[in-house]
Amino acid sequence: MTGAWLTEERVNVPELPEVETVRRGLAPVMEGARFRKVEARRPDLRFPFPKDFAARLKDQTVMGLGRRAKYLLADLSSGDVLIMHLGMSGSFRIAQNGADKPVGEFHHPRSEALPHDHVVFHMSSGATVTFNDPRRFGFMTLVPRAKLADDKMMRAIGPEPLGNEFDAAMLAKSCAGKRTSLKAALSDQRVVAGLGNIYVCEALHRAKLSPKRIASTLALRSGAPHARAAALVEGIKAVLNEAITAGGSTLRDHRQPDGELGYFQHTFRVYDRAGAACPRRDGGKIRRIVQGTRSTFYCPACQR
């Protein structure tokens, strides 16, 4: 592995399954609980905190903790939504009943150094939730629920890949006329939300589609979805559901809230397996190429 490749892979932003795993870890201590005290220990992360951030959160109850793409969304009793993004290096720790455990730990470890503990939520559930972010590429902001869809962070996000409305017709329509590669199209959050490098590679292999294929080939000339679009939607949904069930990819030893490792890494078909035989036993070997500065892994024998 070259130094450039190692650096590139280490800065992967957590993808949809990892963020969903974090959401599920935080939900038991945040949903239905009130912010007794909020500490914002610096004025900004990637962006400045909203004015009176801590004061606006204090005494509000988290009515529900959801996810949109790679964003965590806490619905508050005030009518605001707390938007949280992990960025490249952000992570949460939960301290409760004398235990302090990470929610989403990685093999290239997420920092627990106190100088990087930038936001601390003291919840009425008895838990203390700490957001640690050495690179400060994560962020938190508050948006009125009624204006959430129009927020600059939300309005450009495409359909949720696990939503009922995401189907072959929708994907084909999004890709119609696009001369970019399928890999580039699927990595575009406006086309489909929450997908990143790992799961795009895995979904394309399941659909037997080359990452270099032109995205517009998912649609027929009439605009109707090609059979390729249906295969790709099926592959996307399958790989995400399996990863979520496993507790997120363990590419970074991603841990579930109870500290146990997830196991999805062990079922990667192509990602990070350059030179290995294709699991379809078609005589092909997994190849690594670079697309848009990111590593792509695929089997040239079965992915066309």
Contacts in CASP RR format, 6 or more apart in sequence:
PFRMAT RR
TARGET T0000
AUTHOR 0000-0000-0000
METHOD contacts of the structure
MODEL  1
MTGAWLTEERVNVPELPEVETVRRGLAPVMEGARFRKVEARRPDLRFPFP
KDFAARLKDQTVMGLGRRAKYLLADLSSGDVLIMHLGMSGSFRIAQNGAD
KPVGEFHHPRSEALPHDHVVFHMSSGATVTFNDPRRFGFMTLVPRAKLAD
DKMMRAIGPEPLGNEFDAAMLAKSCAGKRTSLKAALSDQRVVAGLGNIYV
CEALHRAKLSPKRIASTLALRSGAPHARAAALVEGIKAVLNEAITAGGST
LRDHRQPDGELGYFQHTFRVYDRAGAACPRRDGGKIRRIVQGTRSTFYCP
ACQR
5 295 0 8 1.000
8 293 0 8 1.000
8 294 0 8 1.000
8 295 0 8 1.000
9 272 0 8 1.000
9 295 0 8 1.000
10 108 0 8 1.000
11 88 0 8 1.000
12 88 0 8 1.000
12 196 0 8 1.000
12 197 0 8 1.000
12 198 0 8 1.000
12 251 0 8 1.000
12 252 0 8 1.000
13 70 0 8 1.000
13 86 0 8 1.000
13 87 0 8 1.000
13 88 0 8 1.000
13 196 0 8 1.000
14 22 0 8 1.000
14 70 0 8 1.000
14 86 0 8 1.000
14 87 0 8 1.000
14 254 0 8 1.000
15 70 0 8 1.000
15 194 0 8 1.000
15 195 0 8 1.000
15 196 0 8 1.000
15 197 0 8 1.000
15 198 0 8 1.000
15 199 0 8 1.000
15 249 0 8 1.000
16 67 0 8 1.000
16 69 0 8 1.000
16 70 0 8 1.000
16 161 0 8 1.000
16 193 0 8 1.000
16 194 0 8 1.000
16 195 0 8 1.000
16 196 0 8 1.000
16 199 0 8 1.000
16 240 0 8 1.000
17 199 0 8 1.000
17 240 0 8 1.000
17 243 0 8 1.000
17 244 0 8 1.000
17 246 0 8 1.000
17 247 0 8 1.000
17 248 0 8 1.000
17 249 0 8 1.000
17 264 0 8 1.000
18 104 0 8 1.000
18 248 0 8 1.000
18 249 0 8 1.000
18 254 0 8 1.000
19 67 0 8 1.000
19 70 0 8 1.000
19 71 0 8 1.000
19 72 0 8 1.000
19 86 0 8 1.000
19 194 0 8 1.000
20 67 0 8 1.000
20 244 0 8 1.000
20 248 0 8 1.000
21 104 0 8 1.000
21 244 0 8 1.000
21 247 0 8 1.000
21 248 0 8 1.000
21 254 0 8 1.000
21 256 0 8 1.000
21 257 0 8 1.000
22 72 0 8 1.000
22 86 0 8 1.000
22 92 0 8 1.000
22 103 0 8 1.000
22 104 0 8 1.000
23 65 0 8 1.000
23 66 0 8 1.000
23 67 0 8 1.000
23 72 0 8 1.000
24 257 0 8 1.000
25 94 0 8 1.000
25 103 0 8 1.000
25 256 0 8 1.000
25 257 0 8 1.000
26 65 0 8 1.000
26 72 0 8 1.000
26 92 0 8 1.000
26 94 0 8 1.000
26 103 0 8 1.000
26 129 0 8 1.000
27 64 0 8 1.000
27 65 0 8 1.000
28 257 0 8 1.000
29 94 0 8 1.000
29 96 0 8 1.000
29 123 0 8 1.000
29 125 0 8 1.000
29 126 0 8 1.000
29 127 0 8 1.000
29 129 0 8 1.000
30 62 0 8 1.000
30 64 0 8 1.000
30 65 0 8 1.000
30 74 0 8 1.000
30 121 0 8 1.000
30 123 0 8 1.000
30 125 0 8 1.000
30 127 0 8 1.000
30 129 0 8 1.000
31 62 0 8 1.000
31 63 0 8 1.000
31 64 0 8 1.000
31 65 0 8 1.000
32 61 0 8 1.000
32 62 0 8 1.000
32 63 0 8 1.000
32 64 0 8 1.000
32 125 0 8 1.000
33 61 0 8 1.000
33 62 0 8 1.000
33 123 0 8 1.000
33 124 0 8 1.000
33 125 0 8 1.000
33 126 0 8 1.000
33 127 0 8 1.000
34 59 0 8 1.000
34 60 0 8 1.000
34 61 0 8 1.000
34 62 0 8 1.000
34 123 0 8 1.000
34 124 0 8 1.000
35 57 0 8 1.000
35 58 0 8 1.000
35 59 0 8 1.000
35 60 0 8 1.000
35 61 0 8 1.000
35 62 0 8 1.000
35 121 0 8 1.000
35 122 0 8 1.000
35 123 0 8 1.000
35 124 0 8 1.000
36 58 0 8 1.000
36 59 0 8 1.000
36 122 0 8 1.000
36 123 0 8 1.000
36 124 0 8 1.000
37 58 0 8 1.000
37 122 0 8 1.000
38 53 0 8 1.000
38 54 0 8 1.000
38 57 0 8 1.000
38 58 0 8 1.000
38 119 0 8 1.000
38 120 0 8 1.000
38 121 0 8 1.000
38 122 0 8 1.000
39 54 0 8 1.000
39 119 0 8 1.000
39 120 0 8 1.000
39 122 0 8 1.000
40 49 0 8 1.000
40 53 0 8 1.000
40 54 0 8 1.000
40 118 0 8 1.000
40 119 0 8 1.000
41 117 0 8 1.000
41 118 0 8 1.000
41 119 0 8 1.000
41 120 0 8 1.000
42 118 0 8 1.000
43 49 0 8 1.000
44 136 0 8 1.000
45 118 0 8 1.000
45 119 0 8 1.000
45 133 0 8 1.000
45 136 0 8 1.000
45 137 0 8 1.000
45 138 0 8 1.000
45 139 0 8 1.000
45 140 0 8 1.000
46 85 0 8 1.000
46 87 0 8 1.000
46 136 0 8 1.000
46 137 0 8 1.000
46 138 0 8 1.000
46 139 0 8 1.000
47 139 0 8 1.000
47 141 0 8 1.000
49 140 0 8 1.000
49 141 0 8 1.000
50 56 0 8 1.000
50 141 0 8 1.000
50 142 0 8 1.000
53 140 0 8 1.000
53 142 0 8 1.000
56 78 0 8 1.000
56 80 0 8 1.000
56 142 0 8 1.000
57 76 0 8 1.000
57 82 0 8 1.000
57 121 0 8 1.000
57 142 0 8 1.000
60 76 0 8 1.000
60 77 0 8 1.000
60 78 0 8 1.000
60 80 0 8 1.000
61 76 0 8 1.000
61 77 0 8 1.000
62 74 0 8 1.000
62 75 0 8 1.000
62 76 0 8 1.000
62 82 0 8 1.000
63 75 0 8 1.000
63 76 0 8 1.000
63 77 0 8 1.000
64 74 0 8 1.000
64 75 0 8 1.000
65 72 0 8 1.000
65 73 0 8 1.000
65 74 0 8 1.000
65 75 0 8 1.000
66 72 0 8 1.000
66 73 0 8 1.000
66 74 0 8 1.000
66 75 0 8 1.000
67 73 0 8 1.000
68 154 0 8 1.000
68 157 0 8 1.000
68 160 0 8 1.000
68 193 0 8 1.000
69 157 0 8 1.000
69 158 0 8 1.000
69 160 0 8 1.000
69 189 0 8 1.000
69 193 0 8 1.000
69 194 0 8 1.000
70 85 0 8 1.000
70 86 0 8 1.000
70 193 0 8 1.000
70 194 0 8 1.000
71 83 0 8 1.000
71 84 0 8 1.000
71 85 0 8 1.000
71 153 0 8 1.000
71 154 0 8 1.000
72 83 0 8 1.000
72 84 0 8 1.000
72 85 0 8 1.000
72 86 0 8 1.000
73 81 0 8 1.000
73 82 0 8 1.000
73 83 0 8 1.000
73 84 0 8 1.000
73 148 0 8 1.000
74 81 0 8 1.000
74 82 0 8 1.000
74 84 0 8 1.000
75 81 0 8 1.000
75 145 0 8 1.000
76 82 0 8 1.000
79 144 0 8 1.000
79 145 0 8 1.000
80 142 0 8 1.000
80 143 0 8 1.000
80 144 0 8 1.000
80 145 0 8 1.000
81 142 0 8 1.000
81 143 0 8 1.000
81 144 0 8 1.000
81 145 0 8 1.000
81 148 0 8 1.000
82 140 0 8 1.000
82 141 0 8 1.000
82 142 0 8 1.000
83 139 0 8 1.000
83 140 0 8 1.000
83 141 0 8 1.000
83 142 0 8 1.000
83 143 0 8 1.000
83 151 0 8 1.000
83 153 0 8 1.000
83 154 0 8 1.000
84 131 0 8 1.000
84 139 0 8 1.000
84 140 0 8 1.000
85 138 0 8 1.000
85 139 0 8 1.000
85 140 0 8 1.000
85 153 0 8 1.000
86 133 0 8 1.000
86 138 0 8 1.000
87 133 0 8 1.000
87 135 0 8 1.000
87 137 0 8 1.000
87 138 0 8 1.000
87 139 0 8 1.000
88 135 0 8 1.000
88 137 0 8 1.000
88 138 0 8 1.000
89 110 0 8 1.000
89 111 0 8 1.000
89 133 0 8 1.000
89 134 0 8 1.000
89 135 0 8 1.000
89 137 0 8 1.000
89 138 0 8 1.000
90 110 0 8 1.000
90 131 0 8 1.000
90 132 0 8 1.000
90 133 0 8 1.000
90 134 0 8 1.000
90 135 0 8 1.000
90 137 0 8 1.000
90 138 0 8 1.000
91 102 0 8 1.000
91 103 0 8 1.000
91 104 0 8 1.000
91 105 0 8 1.000
91 106 0 8 1.000
91 110 0 8 1.000
91 111 0 8 1.000
91 131 0 8 1.000
91 132 0 8 1.000
91 133 0 8 1.000
92 102 0 8 1.000
92 103 0 8 1.000
92 104 0 8 1.000
92 129 0 8 1.000
92 130 0 8 1.000
92 131 0 8 1.000
92 132 0 8 1.000
93 100 0 8 1.000
93 101 0 8 1.000
93 102 0 8 1.000
93 103 0 8 1.000
93 112 0 8 1.000
93 129 0 8 1.000
93 130 0 8 1.000
93 132 0 8 1.000
94 100 0 8 1.000
94 101 0 8 1.000
94 103 0 8 1.000
94 127 0 8 1.000
94 128 0 8 1.000
94 129 0 8 1.000
94 130 0 8 1.000
94 257 0 8 1.000
95 127 0 8 1.000
95 128 0 8 1.000
95 130 0 8 1.000
96 125 0 8 1.000
96 126 0 8 1.000
96 127 0 8 1.000
96 128 0 8 1.000
101 257 0 8 1.000
101 258 0 8 1.000
101 259 0 8 1.000
102 110 0 8 1.000
102 112 0 8 1.000
102 255 0 8 1.000
102 259 0 8 1.000
103 257 0 8 1.000
104 110 0 8 1.000
104 254 0 8 1.000
104 255 0 8 1.000
104 256 0 8 1.000
104 257 0 8 1.000
105 253 0 8 1.000
105 254 0 8 1.000
105 255 0 8 1.000
105 259 0 8 1.000
106 252 0 8 1.000
106 253 0 8 1.000
106 254 0 8 1.000
107 250 0 8 1.000
107 251 0 8 1.000
107 252 0 8 1.000
107 253 0 8 1.000
108 252 0 8 1.000
110 132 0 8 1.000
111 132 0 8 1.000
111 133 0 8 1.000
111 134 0 8 1.000
112 132 0 8 1.000
113 132 0 8 1.000
113 134 0 8 1.000
116 132 0 8 1.000
116 133 0 8 1.000
116 134 0 8 1.000
117 130 0 8 1.000
117 131 0 8 1.000
117 132 0 8 1.000
118 131 0 8 1.000
118 132 0 8 1.000
118 133 0 8 1.000
118 136 0 8 1.000
119 130 0 8 1.000
119 131 0 8 1.000
119 140 0 8 1.000
120 128 0 8 1.000
120 129 0 8 1.000
120 130 0 8 1.000
120 131 0 8 1.000
121 128 0 8 1.000
121 129 0 8 1.000
121 130 0 8 1.000
121 131 0 8 1.000
122 128 0 8 1.000
123 129 0 8 1.000
131 140 0 8 1.000
141 153 0 8 1.000
143 151 0 8 1.000
143 154 0 8 1.000
148 154 0 8 1.000
149 155 0 8 1.000
156 189 0 8 1.000
156 190 0 8 1.000
157 189 0 8 1.000
157 190 0 8 1.000
157 193 0 8 1.000
158 174 0 8 1.000
158 189 0 8 1.000
158 190 0 8 1.000
158 191 0 8 1.000
158 192 0 8 1.000
158 193 0 8 1.000
159 165 0 8 1.000
159 166 0 8 1.000
159 170 0 8 1.000
159 192 0 8 1.000
159 193 0 8 1.000
160 166 0 8 1.000
160 193 0 8 1.000
161 192 0 8 1.000
161 193 0 8 1.000
161 194 0 8 1.000
161 195 0 8 1.000
161 236 0 8 1.000
161 237 0 8 1.000
161 240 0 8 1.000
162 237 0 8 1.000
162 240 0 8 1.000
162 241 0 8 1.000
166 192 0 8 1.000
166 233 0 8 1.000
166 237 0 8 1.000
167 233 0 8 1.000
168 225 0 8 1.000
168 229 0 8 1.000
168 230 0 8 1.000
168 232 0 8 1.000
168 233 0 8 1.000
169 224 0 8 1.000
169 225 0 8 1.000
169 229 0 8 1.000
171 191 0 8 1.000
171 192 0 8 1.000
171 218 0 8 1.000
171 225 0 8 1.000
171 229 0 8 1.000
171 232 0 8 1.000
171 233 0 8 1.000
172 218 0 8 1.000
172 219 0 8 1.000
172 220 0 8 1.000
172 223 0 8 1.000
172 224 0 8 1.000
172 225 0 8 1.000
172 226 0 8 1.000
172 229 0 8 1.000
173 219 0 8 1.000
173 223 0 8 1.000
174 185 0 8 1.000
174 190 0 8 1.000
174 191 0 8 1.000
174 192 0 8 1.000
175 182 0 8 1.000
175 185 0 8 1.000
175 191 0 8 1.000
175 215 0 8 1.000
175 216 0 8 1.000
175 218 0 8 1.000
175 219 0 8 1.000
175 229 0 8 1.000
176 216 0 8 1.000
176 218 0 8 1.000
176 219 0 8 1.000
176 223 0 8 1.000
177 215 0 8 1.000
177 216 0 8 1.000
177 219 0 8 1.000
178 185 0 8 1.000
178 214 0 8 1.000
178 215 0 8 1.000
178 216 0 8 1.000
179 214 0 8 1.000
179 215 0 8 1.000
179 216 0 8 1.000
180 188 0 8 1.000
180 214 0 8 1.000
180 215 0 8 1.000
181 211 0 8 1.000
181 212 0 8 1.000
181 213 0 8 1.000
181 214 0 8 1.000
181 215 0 8 1.000
181 291 0 8 1.000
182 204 0 8 1.000
182 209 0 8 1.000
182 210 0 8 1.000
182 211 0 8 1.000
182 212 0 8 1.000
182 213 0 8 1.000
182 214 0 8 1.000
182 215 0 8 1.000
182 218 0 8 1.000
182 232 0 8 1.000
183 200 0 8 1.000
183 201 0 8 1.000
183 204 0 8 1.000
183 211 0 8 1.000
183 212 0 8 1.000
183 291 0 8 1.000
183 296 0 8 1.000
184 215 0 8 1.000
184 291 0 8 1.000
184 292 0 8 1.000
185 191 0 8 1.000
185 215 0 8 1.000
186 192 0 8 1.000
186 195 0 8 1.000
186 196 0 8 1.000
186 200 0 8 1.000
186 203 0 8 1.000
186 204 0 8 1.000
186 236 0 8 1.000
187 195 0 8 1.000
187 196 0 8 1.000
187 197 0 8 1.000
187 200 0 8 1.000
187 294 0 8 1.000
189 195 0 8 1.000
192 236 0 8 1.000
195 203 0 8 1.000
195 236 0 8 1.000
197 271 0 8 1.000
197 294 0 8 1.000
197 295 0 8 1.000
197 296 0 8 1.000
198 249 0 8 1.000
198 251 0 8 1.000
198 268 0 8 1.000
198 271 0 8 1.000
199 236 0 8 1.000
199 239 0 8 1.000
199 240 0 8 1.000
199 243 0 8 1.000
200 211 0 8 1.000
201 211 0 8 1.000
201 270 0 8 1.000
201 271 0 8 1.000
201 296 0 8 1.000
201 297 0 8 1.000
201 298 0 8 1.000
202 239 0 8 1.000
202 268 0 8 1.000
202 269 0 8 1.000
202 270 0 8 1.000
202 271 0 8 1.000
203 232 0 8 1.000
203 235 0 8 1.000
203 236 0 8 1.000
203 238 0 8 1.000
203 239 0 8 1.000
204 210 0 8 1.000
204 211 0 8 1.000
204 232 0 8 1.000
204 298 0 8 1.000
204 303 0 8 1.000
205 269 0 8 1.000
205 270 0 8 1.000
205 298 0 8 1.000
205 299 0 8 1.000
205 302 0 8 1.000
205 303 0 8 1.000
206 231 0 8 1.000
206 234 0 8 1.000
206 235 0 8 1.000
206 238 0 8 1.000
206 239 0 8 1.000
206 269 0 8 1.000
207 228 0 8 1.000
207 231 0 8 1.000
207 232 0 8 1.000
207 234 0 8 1.000
207 235 0 8 1.000
208 231 0 8 1.000
208 302 0 8 1.000
208 303 0 8 1.000
208 304 0 8 1.000
209 228 0 8 1.000
209 231 0 8 1.000
209 232 0 8 1.000
209 303 0 8 1.000
209 304 0 8 1.000
210 298 0 8 1.000
210 300 0 8 1.000
210 303 0 8 1.000
210 304 0 8 1.000
211 289 0 8 1.000
211 291 0 8 1.000
211 296 0 8 1.000
211 298 0 8 1.000
211 303 0 8 1.000
212 289 0 8 1.000
212 291 0 8 1.000
213 304 0 8 1.000
217 226 0 8 1.000
217 228 0 8 1.000
218 225 0 8 1.000
218 226 0 8 1.000
218 228 0 8 1.000
218 229 0 8 1.000
218 232 0 8 1.000
219 225 0 8 1.000
219 226 0 8 1.000
219 229 0 8 1.000
220 226 0 8 1.000
242 264 0 8 1.000
242 267 0 8 1.000
243 249 0 8 1.000
243 264 0 8 1.000
246 262 0 8 1.000
246 263 0 8 1.000
246 264 0 8 1.000
246 267 0 8 1.000
247 254 0 8 1.000
247 256 0 8 1.000
247 262 0 8 1.000
247 263 0 8 1.000
247 264 0 8 1.000
248 254 0 8 1.000
248 256 0 8 1.000
248 262 0 8 1.000
248 264 0 8 1.000
249 264 0 8 1.000
249 265 0 8 1.000
250 261 0 8 1.000
250 262 0 8 1.000
250 263 0 8 1.000
250 264 0 8 1.000
250 265 0 8 1.000
250 266 0 8 1.000
251 265 0 8 1.000
251 271 0 8 1.000
251 272 0 8 1.000
253 261 0 8 1.000
254 261 0 8 1.000
254 262 0 8 1.000
255 261 0 8 1.000
255 262 0 8 1.000
256 262 0 8 1.000
269 278 0 8 1.000
269 279 0 8 1.000
270 278 0 8 1.000
270 286 0 8 1.000
270 297 0 8 1.000
270 298 0 8 1.000
270 299 0 8 1.000
271 297 0 8 1.000
272 297 0 8 1.000
273 286 0 8 1.000
273 297 0 8 1.000
274 286 0 8 1.000
274 287 0 8 1.000
274 288 0 8 1.000
274 297 0 8 1.000
275 285 0 8 1.000
275 286 0 8 1.000
275 287 0 8 1.000
275 288 0 8 1.000
276 285 0 8 1.000
276 286 0 8 1.000
277 283 0 8 1.000
277 284 0 8 1.000
277 285 0 8 1.000
277 286 0 8 1.000
278 284 0 8 1.000
278 285 0 8 1.000
278 286 0 8 1.000
278 299 0 8 1.000
278 301 0 8 1.000
278 302 0 8 1.000
280 299 0 8 1.000
280 301 0 8 1.000
280 302 0 8 1.000
282 299 0 8 1.000
282 301 0 8 1.000
282 302 0 8 1.000
283 301 0 8 1.000
284 299 0 8 1.000
284 300 0 8 1.000
284 301 0 8 1.000
284 302 0 8 1.000
285 299 0 8 1.000
285 301 0 8 1.000
286 297 0 8 1.000
286 298 0 8 1.000
286 299 0 8 1.000
287 297 0 8 1.000
287 298 0 8 1.000
287 299 0 8 1.000
287 300 0 8 1.000
288 295 0 8 1.000
288 296 0 8 1.000
288 297 0 8 1.000
289 295 0 8 1.000
289 296 0 8 1.000
289 298 0 8 1.000
290 296 0 8 1.000
END
